[in-house]
Amino acid sequence: MLEAHKVKEVVSYWHNLACQFVPWWFAVNRDTWNSLSPDIQKIMEEAAARIPDRVDTEIRKQVFDAIQIAKDQFGLKVIDLEPEEIAKWQKRTSPIQEEFIGRLEKSGVDAKKIFADLDRLYKKHEKW
């Protein structure tokens, strides 16, 4: 985004918040999904499972490249937050996420499992 929107030319500081800001979802209308045969569902699930790693790898490369260009050409200063500070942010936002999960669960979405999977993946790949 720094590169695409030319933000690098006007931003002096970049705070590395160590958070995932682009979740990748594969969604299909429930009725449409249920109308598909199990073998087609399996193919779609396998294909969808490959997308996040590929996209995440490309996004990270673009972000790091843009940050490096901004540092080299425009003097961008990168500020890394301490783990204790990140934990404070997570604590403050946790009730919002829990309320959202509750709403999704009421609508029939297994949001607890989805968010547990996301949390596991974030922890696995949390180091930028």
N, C-alpha and C positions, 0 to 999 in steps of 0.2 A: 504494500500500500504506500509506503514511503516513496517508492519509485513511480508507481502508476499515477499518483495524485500530486507528484512533485512536492510532497510535504517536506522532503529532505532539504529543500532550499530555504525553508522558513522556520524549521524546528531546531532549537539549539540543544535540547535535552530529550533523551528517550529513557523512560523508566521501565526497566525490565520487571514486569509484575509477575512473571513466572506463572502465567495462567493461559489456559487454552481458550482462544477466542473464536475459533471457527470449528464448531462441532459438525461432523459430516453425518447426515442422516439419509437413509434410503427409505422412502415411504411409498406405500401403495394403499389405496382405498381398501378398507377391510372387506367389503363385499367383493371387490375385484380379486383381492388376494384369495379369498375363500373359493372363488370360482375357478382358480387355477388348479391344475393337477399337481399332485405331490412332487412329481419329477420336475415340473417347471418351477415350482416353489423352491426346490432344492438348488436348481441351477441359478436362480435369482439370488438366493441367500449366499451361495458360494461366490458369485460375482460381486455382490455388494460387500462381502467381507474383505475383498481385496482393495477396495477403493480407499478407505481411510489412510492406510499406510502409504499408499502411492501419493495421495493428495497431500498428506501431512509432510512427507519428504520434500515435495516440490515447494509447498508454502514456506517451510523452514528455510530452504535454500534461497528463495526469493527474499525473505525477510532478512536473513543474514547478509546476503549480497547487498541489499539496499542499505542496511545499517553500515556496512563497511564503506560503501560509496559515500554515504553521508558523513561518516567520520573522516574519510580521506579528503573529500572535496569541500565540505562545509563545516568541518570541526565539530560535528555532533558529539556530545558527551553522553555516554551510557551510564545510567545509574542502576545498579543492582540492589534490590531490597534485601535486607537480612531475613533469614528464615523466620525469625520471631515476628517481624513486621508482616510478613506474608500470612503467618498464622493468625494475626489479629484481623486481617482482611477476611480470611476464610471464616473466622468465628462470627464476624458481623453479618456476613452474607448467608450463613448456614440456615437461619430461620426462614429466609425468603425461599431458598431452595426446598426446604422441608414443606413449606406451605404449597409450593408448586407441585411437588411430588404427591401430596395429599389430594390436590384437585385432579391430577391425572389418574390416580388410583380410583377415585370415585367415578371416573368416566370409563373405567374398565381397562386402562392401560397398566401393565405391570411395571410401573415407573420405578419402584424400589429396585427391581432387578436391573433395569436399564441404567439407572444412576449408579448402582453398585459396580456394574461393568465399566461404565465411564470412569468412575473413581479409580478402579483397579488399573485401567489403561493410562490414566493421567499419571498415576504414581510410577508406573513402569517407564513412562517416557517424559517425566517431568523436567528433566534437565535440558534446558535449551542450549 
